[in-house]
Amino acid sequence: MEKDEESFQVTPWKVEGKVDFDRLVELFGTSRIDPPLLARLSKLLGGDLPPALRRGIYYSHRDLPWVLDEYTKGNPFFLYTGRGPSGDVHLGHLLPFELCSFIQQRLGVDLWVQITDDERFLFKRELTLQDTHRLGLENLYDLLAPGFDPRRVHVLFDTRSIRALYPIALEVARRVTFSTARAVFGFSPENNIGSIFYTALQSAPAFLPSRKEGRPIPCLIPCGIDQDPHFRITRDVADPLGYPKPALLHNLLIPGLQGTGKMSSSSDAREGAIYLNDGPKDVQRKLSHAFTGGRATVAEQRKLGAVPEICSIWALWRTQFAEKDAEFDEITRTCRSGELLCGECKGRLIPRVQKFLEQHQERREQVKSWVESTIVEA
């Protein structure tokens, strides 16, 4: 568990308060993605980058240069990311999958996806295994909708793929003490023993392709920075087990529409996030009432300008909704200057989100025909 005593808390299961992402880099001991590294990525990926990389949403990493070195030597990496199915999928959950889609389309690498239906059962007492299995399948349709090559997608659905995962999880578990797990995750005597074991299972997909091929295969994990504690343990046990340490690309956590924490499907209220199954009226209502960085009055905002960095609407523009950098820069400039008022900014964003969700639902239906064939059953 990592906590800034003054303002925020970040763990793989809970994000509270106003997160200082620069401080998290220091707390977690990660590296910033700098312009030379971005330039190297751009060259490798065909001369351009998606908005999330260009605009600093992916801002931190572990060992990314090493993965790129291996790729240029002829030892391609595989991508690994996942989802704990506790509810419907929202825009924040889609970020790692959108990046994986972009990378796979450019480089033709494999994607391994872990659906942790067991983890959500262990940590969310109100959910049954039947609930998490059903949610896991529904989530998969959404998460694979950005566009993937079915021949290069491998889904590890924990309760269905356990025979493939368990031998590696046992190797990891034997090398992780309870004191380490308690220090990293803040476990207490009230935690069930399954939750304490779980990080060993989440480590397994990072090593599984190397085990299957009988040679070291680099792994790159795009994920929210709140998931980094799991993979610090994974990296610690990699060398003793004879596997390469997985590299990571961390994204910022998209703020909730109410202004604090992150978009979360675990929240009691659906009003704090844009879900991928929201209808046009839902989008209209939620974004119309979303937290912004605006001032108390129009006159004050015209005079002083707004603060985009704390605005949930600006955070959405920053992702894919302002496709061109020139438009995003103009939105940011006019927000700061007071030329662009919050109502107008919301009014411009709403139809774009509505259109995106409409197109997403079409892609989601197309995915259903091949998802089952990607699930590893043994």
DOLONU-202026 format. One record per residue: z negated, y, x negated of N, C-alpha, C in turn; residue in one letter. Coordinates in pm, whole numbers, plus 32768, in hexadecimal, padded with zeros to 4 digits. Example, Ala and Ser with C-alpha at 12.3 -4.5 7.8 and 13.67 -1.06 7.14 Angstrom:
BEGIN
7CF47DC77AD97CF47E3E7B327CF47EB67AD8A/7D3C7F1F7AFB7D367F967AA97CED80037AF6S/
//
This chain:
BEGIN
80007F897FAC8000800080008000807B7FA9M/805280DE7FCE8057815B7F85803281CB7FE5E/7FD882247FB97FAA828B80137F91830C7FC9K/7FC8837A7FFE7FA583FF7FD27F33842B802CD/7EBD843B7FF37E46844F80457E4F84CC809AE/7EA0852D80737EA685A980BD7EFF85A18138E/7F6E855081327FCF8562819C801784E881CFS/802C848181828084841781B2805C838F817CF/8090832881C2807A829E819B80FC825181AAQ/811F82028146819B81B48149817D8125811EV/819580C68177819080388156820B7FF98197T/82297F788178829A7F3881BB828B7F2D8252P/82107F3F828681F97F2E831581CF7FAD835DW/81B28017831281838092835381AA810A8300K/81E2816F834381FF81F0830481C2825C835DV/816882AA8324812483128371812483958325E/812D8403836F81228487833481A684BA82FCG/819E852B82BC8212856C827F8224853381F3K/828884DE81E382988494816682D184EE80F9V/828F84ED808482C18533800E830E84CC7FBAD/839384CE7FC783E484677F8683E784787EEFF/83DA84F17EBE83D085047E2D835084C57DF8D/82E584D57E43826684997E1C826F84017E1DR/82B983C97E7C82C783387E82830B83007E05L/836B834A7DCF83AC831D7D538343830E7CE5V/82E7836B7CDE827D83647C7A821C82F27C99E/81F582E57D178195827D7D3D81CD81F17D27L/824D81DF7D4A828A815B7D4082C4813F7CB5F/82D781A97C65830E81957BDF83A281757BDEG/83EF81B07C3A847F81987C4084C982067BF3T/854D81FF7BF185A082627BAB85F482B07C0ES/860783317BF2865C83827C4886F083637C2DR/8740836A7C9787D1835E7C87880683E67C5DI/883883F27BE2886484737BAE88FC847F7BB6D/893384F77B9D89C5850B7BA78A1884AD7B51P/89F384917AD28A4484327A868A4B83A67AC5P/89DB83787AFD89DB82F67B3E8A3082F97BBCL/8A2983667C078A7F83737C7D8B1383737C56L/8B3383B87BE98BBE83BB7BBA8BED832F7B94A/8B9682E37B568BB9825A7B308BCF82047BACR/8B7A82137C0F8B8B81CA7C8C8C0E81EF7CD0L/8C2C826F7CD28CA7829E7D128D2182607CD0S/8D22825C7C4C8D9382217C038DA2818E7C25K/8D3281467C298D3580B77C468D66809D7CD4L/8D4180F57D318D5F80DF7DBE8DE181217DEBL/8E3581467D8C8EBA81757DB18ECB820A7DBAG/8E6A82567D848E7C82E77D7D8E3683387DE6G/8DF182F87E448DA483447EA58D2682F77ECAD/8CCD833A7F128C4E83007F3A8C3383237FCCL/8BE882D080148BC382F3809E8B608366809FP/8B5583AD81108AFB842181178A6C840480EDP/8A39838F810D89AD837180ED899483718057A/89F8834E800789EA83577F768A0783E37F45L/8A6B84247F7A8A9084AA7F4D8A2185107F66R/89D684FF7FD3897685657FFE88E685407FE0R/88D184DD7F8C884A84C17F5D87F384737FBCG/882C8436802587DC83DF807B87B48363802DI/8812832D7FDE87EE82CB7F7887CA83197EFBY/874C83177ED6871D83757E7186D183337DFEY/86B282B27E0B865D826F7DA9869581E37D90S/867581AB7D1A86A981267CFC864F80DE7C98H/8669805E7C8C8632800D7C1F86A67FBE7BE2R/86C17FD47B6387217F857B1487B07F8A7B49D/87D67FF37B8F88617FFC7BBD88C57FFC7B4AL/88AD80457ADC890F80407A6D89267FB37A39P/88BE7F617A3488CE7ED87A03892D7E897A5DW/891E7E977AE189767E517B3E8A077E7D7B2AV/8A1C7EFF7B158AA47F317AFF8ADB7EFD7A7AL/8A867EF67A158AB17EBD79948AE07E2D79A6D/8A937DDE79EE8AB77D527A038B3B7D467A4FE/8B4D7D9D7AB18BCA7D987AFF8C437DB37AA5Y/8C377E177A4F8CA87E3979F78CC17DCC798FT/8C5B7D7A79738C6D7D0879178CAB7C8E795CK/8CBF7C9779DF8CF67C277A288C907BCE7A6AG/8C167C007A7B8BAC7BB57ABE8B827C017B3CN/8BCF7BF57BA88BB47C457C218B2A7C2A7C5DP/8AEF7C907C968A717C847CDE8A8B7C587D6EF/8A207C2F7DB18A257C1D7E4289C57C827E81F/89DE7CA57EFD898A7D017F4989267CB27F9CL/88AD7CE87FA688477CA87FF987FB7D158042Y/87F37D0A80C5879F7D63811487737D16818FT/87257D5481E686F37D08825886B57D5E82C3G/86767D198320863B7D5C839485CD7D0683CFR/855B7D4783EC84EF7D05843584FC7D2784C8G/85217CC6851C85447CE485A784CB7CF78602P/849D7D74860B842B7D93866284577DDF86DES/84D67E0286E785087E4E8759859C7E688747G/85D17EC78794865E7EE98789867B7F328706D/86FA7F3486E087257F74866487428008867EV/8714805D8624873480EC862E8785811985B5H/87AA819885B4880381CB854C87CA81BB84C0L/874781C884B1870B81BA842D871B812E83F4G/871280C8844B8721803E841C87AE802383E7H/880E806F8417889A805383F788C08080836AL/887180DA832E8898811582AE88B980AE8241L/8862804C822488857FED81BA89017F9A81DAP/89167F7B825989897F2A827F8A0A7F798276F/8A047FF982938A7B804D82828AA2805581EFE/8A3F806381978A5E806681088A937FDF80DAL/8A577F7181088A887EEC80E38B177ED78112C/8B367F0781888BC07EFC81BA8C217F458160S/8BFE7FBF81398C53800E80E18C6A7FC7805CF/8BFC7F9580218C087F537F9E8C597ED27FAAI/8C407E8580148C8B7E0880228D207E238035Q/8D437E8780828DD07EA780978E147ED38016Q/8DCA7F167FBE8E047F457F418E057EDB7ED4R/8D9E7E887ECD8D8F7E2C7E5C8D9B7D987E82L/8D997D797F028DA87CEE7F2C8D327C947F09G/8CBA7CCD7EFF8C447C7E7EDA8C067C3E7F56V/8BB47BD77F418B6F7B937FAF8AF77BE57FDED/8AD67BD4805E8A5F7C0F80998A067BA080CEL/89887BA280A489217B4980DA88C27B9C812FW/88AD7B7381AA88587BBA820A87E37B60822FV/87697B96822686F47B4A825086BF7B8482D3Q/86B77B318339867B7B5683B985F07B1783BEI/858A7B6A83B485017B3983A084B87B2D8425T/84E87AD0847884A77ABC84FA84187A8884E9D/84007A3D847C83787A0C8461831A7A7E843CD/834A7ADB83EC82F57B4A83C182C87B9E8437E/83247BBD849282FD7C0E8506829C7BC38561R/82AD7B40856B824D7AF085B881C37AF98579F/81BB7AF784F4813A7AFB84B080F67B8284B8L/81467BED84B5810C7C7384AE81037CB98536F/81507C8C8598814F7CCC861D81177C688682K/80977C75869F80537C1286F1808A7C07877ER/80CA7C6F87AF80FE7C6C883781827C218843E/81BF7BFA87D3823F7BB587D5822E7B1F87C1L/82777AD08811827B7A4087FD82F07A1E87A0T/82F379A2877083657976871F83E6797B876FL/83DD796187F18454796A8845848679FB884AQ/84287A5A8850844C7AE8885184947B0E87D0D/84597AEA875E84937B1586DF85187AD086C3T/85277A5586F385A97A1186E286147A558736H/85F37A7487B286547AB9880986787B4287D1R/86137B8D87A6862C7C11876E867E7C0786EDL/86637BA0869D86AC7B90862187427B818638G/87687B2F869A87F77B1E86B888337BA086ECL/87ED7BE3874888207C61877E882E7CCA870FE/87CC7CCF86B587D27D2D864688497D1285EBN/88657C9185D388D47C6D857C89587CA585AFL/896E7C9F863089EA7CD4866889FA7D688645Y/898B7DB2864C898F7E41862B89A27E588596D/89587E0C854589547E2784B589D77E01846FL/8A207DA484A68A9E7D7C84698B167DC584A6L/8AFD7E1A85078B6A7E6585478BB07ECA84EDA/8B717F0084838BBA7F5F842D8C387F2783EEP/8C477EA383E88CC27E6883B58CAE7E178337G/8CB87D9283428CA57D3982D08D0D7CC982D5F/8D237C8B82638D767C1582598D207B9C827AD/8D377B5A82EC8CE07AE983128CD97A7C82A8P/8D437A6E82578D437A0781EF8CE27A27817FR/8CB77AA581778C5D7ACF810B8BD57AFD813FR/8BB37AD481B88B307AF481F28AE17A728202V/8A657A7381D38A0C79FF81DB89877A2E8217H/896479FB828A88EB7A2682D0887E79BE82BEV/880C79EB828C879579978281873679BF82F2L/8739796F835C86E4798583D18669792F83BAF/85FA796F8395858D79268353856678A38397D/854F78A4841A85227829845A859177C18465T/860E77E98454867E778B845886AF776583CCR/868F77B8836986C177A182E18651777A8281S/85E0775182B5856977408262857C76D681F6I/85CF766F820E85E1760881A786257641812BR/867976A7813D86B876E780C9865877468083A/85FF778480CE85A777EC8099852677B4805CL/84EF774B8098846777238079845076F77FE9Y/84AA76AA7FAB848F76827F1F848176F97EC1P/84D5775F7ED284C877D67E7D844B78237EA2I/842D782F7F2383B478767F4E833878387F12A/833577B67F0882C277727ECB82B677957E37L/8328779A7DF1832477BF7D6382ED784B7D52E/831778A67DAA82E479307DA4825079337DC4V/822978EF7E31819E78F57E60813C78C57DF6A/816478617DA78109782B7D4280ED78917CD4R/814278F57CC7813379587C5C80FE79DE7C8ER/80DB79E87D0D80A67A657D4480177A4C7D72V/7FB87A907D357F2C7A7F7D5B7F0A7AD27DD5T/7E9E7AAC7E197E717AFB7E8B7E4B7B877E60F/7E117B967DE97DE97C1C7DBC7E637C777DACS/7ED37C3E7D7D7F4E7C8E7D747F7E7CB67DFDT/7F847C577E5A7FB17C767EE27F567CDE7F24A/7ED67CD27F0E7E797D337F497E8C7DBC7F0DR/7EA27DC37E897EB57E457E487F367E887E74A/7FA17E3A7E8480227E747EA880297E987F3CV/7FF37E417F9480077E5380247F8A7E7E806FF/7F177E81802C7E9E7EAB80717E687E4480D2G/7E817DC380BA7E4F7D5C81147DB67D5C8119F/7D837D35818D7CF37D2C81A07CD17CA281D5S/7C4F7C8081E17C2B7BFC82197C5E7BE582A6P/7C857C5082ED7CB77C4283757D487C14837CE/7D917C1D830C7E1C7BF0830B7E257B588317N/7E837B2883697E947A9783727ED67A6282F2N/7EC479E282D47EF279AC82547F8A79A7824DI/7FCD79A382BF805E79A582BE80947A29828BG/80577A9882B180857B1B828580727B2B81EES/800A7AEF81B87FF17AF98128805C7AAC80DAI/808B7A3C811180F279EB80D0817D7A2B80DCF/81907A81814082187AA78168826F7AE080F7Y/82377B33809F828D7B73803A82D27B0C7FE1T/82997A957FD282DA7A2B7F85835C7A017FC8A/835C79FF804D83D479D98096843E7A46808FL/84137AC4808F84747B31808684B27B397FFBQ/84707B027F9884A87AFF7F1185187A997F03S/85137A2F7F52856C79BD7F3D860179DE7F42A/86327A317FA086C27A4C7FA286F77A8F7F23P/86A17AD87EDC86CD7B197E6086F07AB47DF4A/86BA7A397E0086CF79D27D9B872879607DCBF/873C79557E4D878078E07E84880F78CE7E4FL/886479357E4A88EB791F7E1388EA78EF7D82P/888F79237D30888578F37CA6885F78607CA3S/880478397CF987D977AC7CFF884D77537D2CR/889777817D90890677317DC4897577207D5CK/8992778A7D1189FF77877CB089D677507C29E/895577487C10892577167B90893B77767B1DG/894577F67B3B8956785D7AD4891E78E17B0AR/88FA793E7AB188C179BD7AE1892B7A157B23P/89137A397B9F896C7A937BEA891E7B117C0DI/894C7B867BE389047C027C0188FB7C1B7C98P/888D7C587CBE88737C777D4C88597D0D7D59C/88977D4B7DBE88807DD87DDD884D7DE37E6CL/87DA7E227E7C87977E2B7EFE87957EBD7F2EI/87EB7EE67F8B87DB7F687FCB876F7F5D8038P/870F7FB9803786A37FB38099865B8038809FC/860C804A810885B380BE810E854A80B480A1G/85218125806C84C181237FFD843A80E98029I/842080E380AA83A380A580D8839F800F80BED/84147FD180A584197F428089840A7F227FF4Q/84057F887FA083FE7F707F1083867F1C7EE5D/83107F2A7F21829F7ED87EF382BB7E417EF5P/83037E117F5C83267D837F5E83707D5C7EDFH/83D17DAF7EBA842C7D877E4F83F57DA67DC4F/838A7DF57DBC83437DFF7D3C83087D777D17R/82D27D327D7A829E7CAC7D6183117C4D7D3EI/837F7C577D8883F57C037D6C84217C147CDBT/84287C907CAF84557CAB7C2783F07C787BC0R/83717C7E7BE1830A7C507B8283147BBA7B67D/833D7B6D7BCC83417ADC7BB983CB7AA97B8FV/842F7B027B8C84B97AD67B7184C67A947AE8A/84977AD97A7F84A57AA279F7845F7A1B79E7D/83E17A0D7A1183A0798A7A0383E9791A7A4CP/842F793C7ABA847778D67B06850478C07AD1L/853079137A7385B479017A3A862479427A88G/860479A57ADC866979EB7B2B86747A7C7AFDY/86E77ABD7B0E86F07B4B7AEF869F7B9F7B52P/86657C0B7B20861C7C657B7A867F7CA97BD9K/86617CAB7C5B86BB7CF27CB686B47D887C9FP/87287DC97CA9872E7E5B7CA487227E927D32A/86F57F0D7D3D86E17F487DC287207FD27DCBL/87507FF17E42877B80787E67872780A37EDFL/86D8810D7ECF867C81367F3986B381AD7F87H/86AD81A2800B86CF8216805E8651825B8092N/866082DD80AA85F9832880F085E782EC817BL/8575830281B7855A82D3823E8581834182A1L/85DD832282FB860A8385835C859583AA83B7I/8575842B83C284FF845284108511843884A5P/84A2841E84E784A58410857884CA849385BAG/84FE848B8633852B8502867A84B6855D869FL/843C8529869483C8857B86B3838E85BD8637Q/83CE85A585C283B185F8854E835985BD84E2G/831B854884F682C7850E848E82E8847C847DT/82B78443840F82CE83B583F78361839783E9G/838B8322841C841882FC8417844082C684A0K/84C482C184B784F4827D852F84BD81EF852EM/848381C6859E84428143859E845580FE8623S/84838080861F848E8030869984077FF486C0S/83A38007866B831E7FD5868B82CB803A86DAS/830280B186EB82BA811A873382B380F887C7S/824881238807823A810B889782A2815988E6D/82CA81CB88B58329821F88FD83B3821688BCA/8419820B890F84A2820488DD84DA828E88BFR/848F82F788E184C6837F88D484D083AD8843E/8491836687E584918392875A850683648708G/85658318874485D582E286F8865182D98750A/86C582DA870F874382BF87548762822A873FI/875B81DE87AA8776815087A3880B813687B8Y/883A80C8877F88C980AB878588F5807E8810L/88968061886988B9804288F3889880B58953N/887C812C891C886681A1897088E981CB89B3D/88E081F88A2E8954822C8A75896582C28A5DG/89D482FC8A8B89ED838C8A78897D83E58AABP/894283C28B1E88D684148B558858840B8AFFK/883E83958AC787CC83868A6C87DC83E089F2D/885483DF89B8886E84328943885D84C58965V/889384EE89D58888857A8A0187F685A38A0DQ/87A785508A4F871A85718A6686CC857489E3R/86DC850D8992868D8503891886AD857288B5K/872C858B889F875085F2883D8734867E8871L/873C869188F3871D8715892C868B873B8916S/863486D6890F85A486EF88FF857186CD8872H/85CD86B4881585A3868A878F856386FD8742A/850B86D886E584C98738868D852D8774862CF/852487F78618857C883C85BB852C88908558T/857388CE84FC8534892A849F854389BB84C9G/855989D18549856E8A58857E84EE8AA7858CG/85018B2885AD848F8B8485BE84658B8B8651R/83FA8BD6866983C28BDD86EF841B8C278750A/84678C8A871F84BE8CDA877485478CE78734T/85AA8D09878886338D1F875486328D9386F1V/85EC8DFE871485EA8E7486BB85B08E508632A/85458E02863285078DDB85B485658D828562E/85AB8D2A85A886068CD1855F867E8D1C8527Q/86B18D7C8574871F8DCE854186F48E1984C3R/86778E4384C086458E91845086208E3A83D7K/85D88DCC83F085A08D7C838385F08CFE8364L/86428CD283C486888C5483B3862D8BDE83D1G/86698B6783D6861E8AEC83F1860A8A9E836FA/85C28A2F837A85A489DB830585E28951831DV/8659893782E9869D88BA83088655883E82D5P/860F8849826685D287D282298569878F8281E/853287D582E384CE8799833B8508877883C4I/858B878883D585CC877E8457860786F3846CC/85E686B284DB861C862D84F786B186338519S/86E086A3854D876E86B2856C87BF86BE84EAI/878F870F848E87D3871D840C87D5869783C2W/876C864983CF876785C7838D87D6856C83C0A/87F98575844188668525847688EE85598447L/890085DC8445897B8615840C898E85E2837DW/892185D68335892785B082A7895C85228294R/894A84CB82F7897A844382EA8A12844082F9T/8A47840683638AD983FC836D8B15845D83D1Q/8AC084AC84198AF584FA84888B3E8578845EF/8B2585A983E58B7C860E83A88BC885C5833BA/8C3E8594835C8C86853E82FE8CAF85898280E/8CDA860482908D078654821E8C9486A781E7K/8C8986AD81648C1E86F981248C27878D8145D/8C9F87C081548CAF884F81738C6B887181F8A/8C798818825A8C39883182DB8BA1882882CEE/8B7187C382888AE087B682778AA7882D822DF/8AEB885C81C58ABB88D0817A8AB9894D81D1D/8B1C895982298B2089CE82828AB089C782E9E/8A958952831E8A258943837C89A289688337I/8991893A82BD891689588272890A89ED8255T/89758A2A822A89748AB9820889548B0F8282R/89998AF682F089868B49836789008B2D83AAT/88CA8AB6839788428A9983C787DD8AEF837BC/87EA8AF182F7878D8B3F82A587978BD582C1R/88108C0382DB88258C9382EB88008CC68376S/87F38C6A83D687D68C94845F88538CA884B3G/88C88C95847989448CA184C689518C31852CE/89278BB9850889318B45856088A98B2C85A1L/88A58B36862388298B1C866C881D8A88868EL/87A28A5C86A7878889CD86BA87D189958734C/87D889E287A0881C89B2881888AF899887FEG/88EE89F387B6897C89E18795899089698739E/8936895986D8894088EA86798932886486C2C/88D1885C871D88C087E3876C893B87C887C3K/8970883287FE89E5882488558A5E87EE880CG/8A6C8810878C8ADB87DB873D8AC5874B8715R/8A46872586FE8A29869E86D08A3086378741L/8A04865B87B689F785FA88248A7985AD883FI/8AEC85EE88508B65859E886C8B8E854487F8P/8B6D8569877E8B908513870D8B3C8493870FR/8ABC84A1872D8A67842A87358A9283D487AAV/8AB38411881A8AE083C5888E8B608376886EQ/8BBE83B6882B8C3B837288078C21830087A5K/8BC9831A87438BA882B286E18B6F82378727F/8B13824B87848AD381DB87C88B3781908820L/8B9281D7885E8BFA819788AE8C51813C8856E/8C7A816F87E28CCB812087878C7C80AC874DQ/8BFB80C587338BA6805A86FF8B9E7FE58760H/8B8F800387E18B857F9888448C047F438848Q/8C767F8188338CF37F35882E8CF67ED987B5E/8CCC7F0D87428CC97EB986CA8C637E4986D7R/8BF47E6687178B8A7E02872B8BBF7D8A8779R/8C0D7DA287DF8C437D35882E8CA07CDC87DAE/8CE87D19877F8D447CCD872A8CF87C7286C9Q/8C837CA0869C8C337C54863B8BFD7BD28677V/8BE27BD186F88BA17B5F87388BED7ADC8723K/8C6F7AE587128CC17A6B87088CAB7A1F8686S/8C747A62861D8C687A1D859C8BDC7A1B855FW/8B7C7A5D859C8AF67A66855F8AB779DD854BV/8ABD798785B08A7B790485A68AAE78B4852FE/8B2D78C4850E8B667875849F8B3278A08417S/8AF07914840E8ABC7945838F8A2C791C8374T/89E878E583D8895978C483C989497843837AI/88FB784A831088DE77D582BC8878777E8306V/889E77038326884976AC837787FA76498323E/8814764282A187CC75E1824F87B4761981C4A/
//
